[in-house]
Amino acid sequence: EWSAAAARAEARYKVFPDIHKGKDPVRAKQASRDAPTMDDLAEEYIEQHAAVKKRPKSVYEDQRMLDNIILPKLGKRRVSVVTKREIELLHNSLKKTPYQANRVLALLSKMFSFAIDGDMRTDNPAKGIERFHEDKREEWFDLDQLHALSDALDAYPEQDAADALRLLIVTGARPGEVLGAEWPMFDLQRGVWTKPSHHTKEKKIEHPPLNEAALMILRR
């Protein structure tokens, strides 16, 4: 659609100077097309970092945030051109759920650090963005609620599952620790539960004592 004169001017004043400086505009355009996108980065991050270094539940949460929040907005953007402003706008769009917003921001920061290590870009646009304030959520069952829960567990047809819930209640353990527990971890004589490092939040072996309620459930 250009006139010949306009095309010559474009070549003379924009293309030729780059060529004389040793640049290859065709190769630069091809490199731009081949540059990794956020979709590509997400796939590499999950396969090469999260799946190797994180627990399955954490990998699941990362993938959920990617599929539902991050990639619908940024998936087709090239990693090298995503801006801090784009990340900030995405974070702000989640202000009604501040906890989730902050987790999304933390995941993006980890992904861009991974991208820097992989020479996909030189900076982390998620750094320096202010997190939302998170109120601590504390809620306790009253006596009536505890009795109602106990009655519901007693009436539940799958008592193995009910016992897992009872054990959660009396030990304060995390769900994954109970569901992943095996009999050799329990010393019922000494009243000790040995939790392996890959089950615990701190990633170290723990030996918490078992109270009488927990021992009764386990012995039964």
QUIDALIN-V43389 format. One record per backbone hydrogen bond with DSSP energy under -0.5 kcal/mol. CO is the residue of the C=O (numbers start at 1). NH is the residue of the N-H. Records with the same first field share a line. If there is no record, write none. Layout:
CO->NH ; NH
This chain:
3->7
4->8
5->9
6->10
7->11
8->12
9->13
10->14 ; 15
11->16
14->18
15->19
16->20
17->21
18->23
19->22
23->25
24->28
25->29
26->30
27->31
28->32
29->33
30->34
31->35
32->35
36->79
37->41
38->42
39->43
40->44
41->45
42->46
43->47
44->48
45->49 ; 50
46->51
49->53
50->54
55->59
56->60
57->61
58->62
59->63
60->64
61->65
62->66
63->67
64->68
65->69 ; 70
66->71
69->73
70->73 ; 74
71->75
74->38 ; 77
75->39
77->38
78->81 ; 82
79->82
83->87
84->88
85->89
86->90
87->91
88->92
89->93
91->94
92->95
94->97
95->98
97->101
98->102
99->103
100->104
101->105
102->106
103->107
104->108
105->109
106->110
107->111
108->112
109->113
110->114
111->115
112->116
113->117
114->118
115->120 ; 121
116->119
123->125
124->127
126->129
133->135
136->138
142->146
143->147
144->148
145->149
146->150
147->151
148->152
149->153
150->154
151->155
152->156
153->156
157->159
158->162
159->163
160->164
161->165
162->166
163->167
164->168
165->169
166->170
167->171
168->172
174->177 ; 178
175->179
176->180
178->181
182->185
183->186
185->187 ; 194
186->188
187->191 ; 192
191->210
192->187 ; 194
193->195 ; 208
194->196
195->206
196->199 ; 200
197->200
200->203
206->195
208->193
211->215
212->216
213->217
214->218
215->219
216->220
